[in-house]
Amino acid sequence: MGALGGLRQDLFHDAFAYRPLQPRPADGPVIRRLPQRIRRYAVWTPHAFVAFVALIVLAASSTTNGLNGLVSIVFGAIPAAVVLMTLVRPVLAFWASLATSLFFGVLANPWGDWPWSGATITLHVAVLTFVAARTRPRTAMWMWLLTGAYGLAAETLLSSGYGAGSTGPLMVVSAFVLLVVAMVQVRREAREEVAVQQSVTAVERDRRTLLEERTTIARELHDVVAHHMSVVAIQAEAAPYRVENPPPELEQAFVTIRENAVAALTELRRVLGVVRAEDYEAPDAPQPTLADLDGLLGNVRDAGLEVDLAITGAVRELPQGVELSAYRIVQEALSNALRHAPGAPAKVEVSYVLGGLGLRIVNGPARGRVKPSPGAGHGITGMRERVTMLNGEMTAEQTEDGGYEVAAFLPVVKDETA
């Protein structure tokens, strides 16, 4: 039942479906290498090939239909029109090809090879090829089986016995042609599926990397905020004991502060705790800050990177989230310089300004015999995530001398630094 349903859908329900043949994509592996003025015509190569085959069928039909003069040309144009029909209504062209073979067999070649003549064999093989190339292999199989059934029925029921049957040779030739077309289709579909899977894999990999980076940021943010909220709760609880005979209103205010701090801490752990892996343990040491830049620069210098540090503005303590993000941005930028520009010098600039913190990490082009390591840009994505989390701005681009520059500004609200 499923097979018969496919037959009805492919060759009967869709018989009059309008399916114009689309031009080839201009960015194909062959067309994109052609000059621009030739490329716009090369996309119509399949249409030109079908028209060329139609001319061959026209010539073959005009010389073998048993007619003479203008009548021969007019009747020869019918098979050519059937070939051209494959450009817009491919399934209808198949049925028209069967009807044309019957028409020519009765009208122009009643005593020759029945039901196929040389011209109609050429016509039908061409139509089968073009239609199979534009449909799925199942449709090609149904067309081949119907062609054989029609040919055998015509030879058995309609043949007068004067001519030898030609359905057998037609079936052999068409089977070989359709098999080649099906193999090309399967190979093309497999290649397209692989390309789609690679694209999906790349997107999923980028998304997974982004989620992992967000998870890391959330963990660090949890540690920072949880530490401060715990300090607030402890100080609020101990504050009444630091004052002799505090008024009841002050005691109640500190109790309220502590309760809110504990509630906020509980909610924070409940929400952000879902991003922790089961085997993740909070670091025992404090999270790094800008005060630890000297140690970071010492490490990268030991790894072979020549780096200078320049600090401008009044150095002051910033919110721990800003300090941590700034440290990570510098760390990732220097790691990228080590990987992608080995042997190149780098410079780190930290600017303490009124509204926040400015960062600039620039390195020169790679030099020396060490080859740069390829990268997927995930480090840049992580840096952008950190800057976006703090409502900052960031640029990452190549410099004129072939190096790379990362510049970021992390805003700091006045109340945060108090």
Helices and strands as residue ranges (DSSP letters): H 2-8, I 9-13, G 31-33, H 36-42, H 45-64, H 69-85, H 90-107, H 118-134, H 137-153, I 154-158, H 167-238, G 239-242, H 248-272, G 273-275, G 290-292, H 293-302, E 307-312, H 320-340, E 346-353, E 356-363, H 378-389, E 393-398, E 404-411, H 414-417
